[in-house]
Amino acid sequence: MSLRLAELPEPNRGIPWRQLEPGWTYRTSARTITETDLVQFAGAAGFFEPLFLDARHGKPDGTPGRVVPAMLTLSYAEGLVLQTRVLLGTGLAFLKLETMEVRAPVCVGDTIVVRVEVSNVKPTSDGVRALVTTRNAVIDQDERVVLEYSPVRLQR
């Protein structure tokens, strides 16, 4: 006997907005930013700034290395959030970025993780969806917050 696709259960379905409430927090897995990450991001996005591509600039503390663009950090943080599968099948749209603040530089070789905290859940008029706002803190290997941002998403 074979089952039709619609009859198969969905693996690791995301969390519906009705199960979210302010204060609910989770943490992503970690990711180390590599030289390849920087070069590919800079090329794809056009970030041809010597600060990012010329190792002679070095890290802010004067040691050799490269600083990565904050937009790379944000992009990789969002990738880590999606990899948790919390939004799988429930996330409909990234609507806006309410706030974003760079707290410290991220450099090639740094490892980041994201702490996500639900700050607001506002049902839409149809009652089927909601606007879910989170406060996301990107944390490096030294437990230092390097980037904070608050996305607003439309969720089922």
C-alpha positions in Angstrom: 0.0 0.0 0.0 1.3 3.4 -0.8 0.4 6.7 0.7 -0.2 9.9 -1.3 2.0 12.9 -0.6 -0.8 14.7 1.2 -1.2 11.8 3.7 2.5 11.8 4.8 3.3 13.7 8.0 5.6 16.7 7.8 8.9 16.2 9.6 9.9 18.8 12.1 7.0 21.2 11.5 7.6 24.7 12.8 5.9 26.3 15.8 2.5 27.9 15.1 2.1 31.5 16.3 -0.6 30.5 18.8 2.1 28.6 20.8 4.4 31.6 21.0 4.3 34.2 23.7 6.6 37.0 24.8 9.6 35.7 26.6 9.8 32.4 24.8 13.5 32.0 24.0 15.6 29.6 22.0 19.2 29.4 20.8 20.6 28.4 17.4 23.5 26.2 16.6 26.9 27.8 16.0 28.7 28.8 12.8 32.3 29.9 12.3 32.8 32.6 9.7 35.5 31.5 7.2 37.7 33.3 4.7 35.7 31.7 2.0 32.4 33.0 3.5 33.8 36.5 3.4 35.2 36.3 -0.2 32.0 34.8 -1.6 29.7 37.2 0.2 31.8 40.2 -0.8 31.8 39.1 -4.4 28.1 38.2 -4.6 26.9 41.4 -2.8 29.6 43.8 -4.3 31.3 44.6 -1.0 34.6 45.5 -2.6 35.8 47.6 0.3 39.5 47.3 1.2 38.4 46.9 4.9 36.9 43.6 4.0 39.3 42.4 1.3 42.7 43.7 2.3 44.3 41.8 5.2 46.7 44.7 5.8 43.7 46.5 7.5 43.7 43.8 10.2 41.2 43.3 13.0 40.2 46.2 15.2 42.6 45.1 17.9 45.5 45.3 15.4 46.0 41.6 14.9 46.0 40.2 11.4 42.7 39.2 9.9 39.7 40.5 8.1 36.5 42.2 9.4 33.3 40.9 7.8 30.4 43.2 6.8 27.6 43.5 9.3 25.2 42.4 6.5 27.1 39.1 6.3 26.7 38.6 10.0 23.0 39.4 9.7 22.5 37.1 6.8 24.3 34.2 8.5 22.4 34.9 11.7 19.1 34.6 9.8 20.4 31.4 8.2 21.0 30.0 11.7 17.5 31.0 12.8 16.0 29.2 9.8 18.1 26.1 10.5 16.4 25.6 13.8 13.2 24.7 11.8 11.1 26.8 14.3 9.7 28.6 11.3 9.4 25.6 9.0 5.9 25.7 7.4 4.8 28.5 9.8 6.9 31.4 8.7 5.3 33.2 5.7 7.3 36.5 5.3 10.1 38.6 6.8 8.2 41.9 6.8 10.6 44.4 8.3 13.6 44.9 10.5 12.5 47.2 13.3 16.0 47.7 14.8 19.5 46.6 14.1 22.6 47.6 16.1 26.1 46.5 15.5 27.7 46.2 18.9 31.2 44.8 18.0 33.0 43.7 14.9 32.9 40.1 13.6 36.1 38.8 11.9 37.0 35.8 9.9 37.5 32.9 12.4 34.8 34.1 14.8 32.0 31.8 15.7 28.5 33.1 16.1 25.2 31.8 17.6 21.9 33.6 17.9 19.6 33.9 20.9 16.1 34.5 19.8 13.4 35.9 22.2 9.8 36.5 21.2 8.9 40.0 22.2 5.5 40.5 20.6 2.7 38.4 19.0 -0.1 40.3 17.3 -2.8 38.3 15.6 -3.9 39.6 12.2 -7.6 40.5 11.5 -8.2 37.0 10.0 -7.1 35.3 13.2 -5.2 32.7 11.1 -1.9 34.5 11.1 0.1 36.9 13.4 2.9 39.4 13.3 5.6 37.9 15.5 8.5 40.2 16.6 11.6 38.8 18.1 14.8 40.3 19.7 17.7 38.4 18.2 21.2 38.7 19.8 24.1 37.4 17.8 26.8 36.2 20.2 30.4 35.4 19.4 32.7 32.7 20.9 33.6 35.1 23.8 29.9 35.4 24.8 30.0 39.0 23.5 26.9 40.4 21.8 28.1 41.5 18.4 24.8 42.4 16.7 21.2 42.8 17.9 18.2 43.0 15.6 14.4 42.8 15.8 12.7 41.2 12.8 8.9 41.2 12.3 7.6 38.1 10.6 4.2 37.0 9.3 3.5 33.5 10.7 0.8 30.9 10.5 
